[in-house]
Amino acid sequence: MNVVVDTNVIVSALINANGVPARVLSLVLGGSIRILYDNRIIFEYVEVLSMNKFGFSKNAINSVIVYIKHSGEFINSEPIKRPFSDESDKKFYEVYKSAPAQYLITGNLKHYPQEDAIVSPRDFLRIYES
């Protein structure tokens, strides 16, 4: 299954290893689902995960990024002219729309159009496990 994963899910997963986002990341790391990405998404992952306030080690960040790049799939996304309340989230939507992605997983549903395949981590797990 191919998914696009918003940065907030990755951050939450690394902050709380027992939370719902961590279960989503575990599916990625276990090879059950594959993250689709472009260079803008990887850049944001690195930029946000490197913020001092999170305290993630460079080694941990590098391990996650290397894994995503090697096990995920790079997508050449098409620009979408639709305005977004948070333009920084548009890149995830563009990859989702340009790729063979079944879901876009985010903790910020209000930043995206209301579509059945744009889901929270909890809703994704409910769908995945059924």
Residue pairs with C-beta under 8 A, 6 or more apart in sequence:
1 32
1 33
1 34
1 102
1 103
1 128
2 33
2 34
2 35
2 36
2 73
2 99
2 100
2 101
2 102
3 33
3 34
3 35
3 36
3 101
3 102
3 103
3 104
3 105
3 124
4 35
4 36
4 37
4 41
4 92
4 95
4 96
4 99
4 101
4 103
4 104
4 105
5 24
5 25
5 28
5 35
5 92
5 104
5 105
5 106
6 89
6 92
6 104
6 105
6 106
6 107
6 108
7 41
7 44
7 45
7 48
7 49
8 21
8 106
8 107
8 108
9 21
9 24
9 25
9 105
9 106
9 107
9 121
10 21
10 25
10 45
10 49
10 64
11 48
11 49
11 54
12 19
12 21
12 22
12 107
12 121
13 19
13 21
13 22
13 24
13 25
13 26
14 22
14 25
14 49
14 54
14 56
14 60
14 64
15 54
16 22
20 121
20 122
20 125
21 107
21 121
23 121
23 125
24 33
24 105
24 121
24 124
24 125
27 33
27 128
28 34
28 35
28 67
28 68
28 71
28 72
29 67
31 71
33 128
34 71
34 72
34 73
35 68
35 71
35 72
35 73
36 72
36 73
36 75
36 95
36 96
36 99
36 100
36 101
37 68
37 69
37 72
37 73
37 74
37 75
37 95
38 74
38 75
38 76
38 77
38 91
38 94
38 95
39 74
40 91
41 91
41 92
41 95
42 65
42 68
42 69
44 88
44 91
45 64
45 65
45 68
46 61
46 65
48 54
49 56
49 61
49 64
49 65
50 56
50 58
50 61
73 99
75 95
75 98
75 99
76 98
77 91
77 94
77 95
77 97
77 98
77 99
78 94
78 97
78 98
79 94
80 90
80 93
80 94
80 97
82 90
82 113
84 90
84 93
84 111
84 112
85 110
85 111
86 108
86 111
89 106
89 108
89 111
89 112
92 104
92 106
92 112
93 104
93 112
93 113
93 118
95 101
96 103
96 104
96 117
96 118
101 117
102 117
103 117
103 118
103 119
103 124
103 127
104 112
104 117
104 118
104 119
105 119
105 120
105 121
105 124
106 112
106 118
106 119
106 120
107 120
107 121
109 118
109 119
109 120
112 118
119 127
